[in-house]
Amino acid sequence: MNKYLKKLDEFLNRNDKFIISTHESPDADGLGCEIAFLDFLKQMGKKAMILNSDPIPDICRFLDIDEEITILEDESQLPNDIEEYVLVVLDTNDYSNIGSIYQYLSDRVKEIFIIDHHKGDQSMIDMNLIMVEVSATSEIIYSIIQYYNKELNFKTAQALYTGLVFDTGSFRYPKTTSKTLQIASHLVNIGVEPSKIYEHLYESNELSSLQLRGKILASMEVLEDGKMITMKLTPEMLKETKASFAEGESTINAPFTVKGVTASLLVKQDLSGPVKVSMRTKGNLDVSEISIKNGGGGHKNAAGYKSKLTFDETYTKAVEDLKNLFK
């Protein structure tokens, strides 16, 4: 860990004012990291704030105990001395993946620094703190807090534990290690209640989310002798069910409840915004290279990207790309 922290240490030493952000359509890992890293920076005597492009999903609102996450809607919300600030991007290795906020900040902040765990362009790994071998960005933030010997209060512990649970699939994904579980144990000792975290993340959705999930599953195609399942999440489905886009995204994991399925594909589009591709696999089926070639990133068994093609064109291309892994 120490070799990675040298770049962070230099970054922290030369700056005093920080804006923290995460990827568009934020998830529990990105949001948990923001809350924990904000607390860390304040303990370091820094001035810091969280600015995001998209709202917090309902299932994650419990994390923002002190209402520290601001959704940027216009420039008036930026500090007057914005040129003195730097931007810390969490849980994505693509600067532009933080959504509309990037347009407001990219040319105005002093510099940008990434803390992430997704596989991507090697130059980004060399310039930032990106550890592709760890289970979640929350694991990196925890290690940073421990390295600098700063306090882990309940709010921070809850945020990091939630991030770990979400990004490890409740500690079942391949990158889950003994260290991941040791970190979780420490956070529980601080006062985090695992049952409550699980309830917030997986048992707090609206009925509309179940209806949306049904439509997504109804769109599925079974390919490669039952080893591959593809699905669609369309704007029309969102309009019909009145569910949120975030509520449908987790359906990508549903096919793996079926014996023999080793690849899952979800092509999705919100009511506004680009067409996106999410891929999940088991074993040696590596989808990270497909994602990187299309301008995205991720892990060996979990990756995605934004597409410049139409929805139908994207779906056809993504299906063929994934099918090629079985040849």
Secondary structure, 3 states (H helix, E strand, C coil): CHHHHHHHHHHHHCCCEEEEEECCCCCHHHHHHHHHHHHHHHHCCCEEEEEECCCCCHHHHHHCCCCCEEECCCHHHCCCCHHHCEEEEECCCCHHHHCCHHHHHCCCCCCEEEEECCECCHHHHHHCEECCCCCCHHHHHHHHHHHCCCCCCHHHHHHHHHHHHHHCCCCCCCCCCHHHHHHHHHHHHHCCCHHHHHHHHHCCCCHHHHHHHHHHHHCCEEEHHHCEEEEEECHHHHHHHCCCHHHHHHHHHHHHHCCCCCEEEEEEECCCCCEEEEEEECCCCCCHHHHHHCCCEECCCEEEEEECCCHHHHHHHHHHHHHHHHC
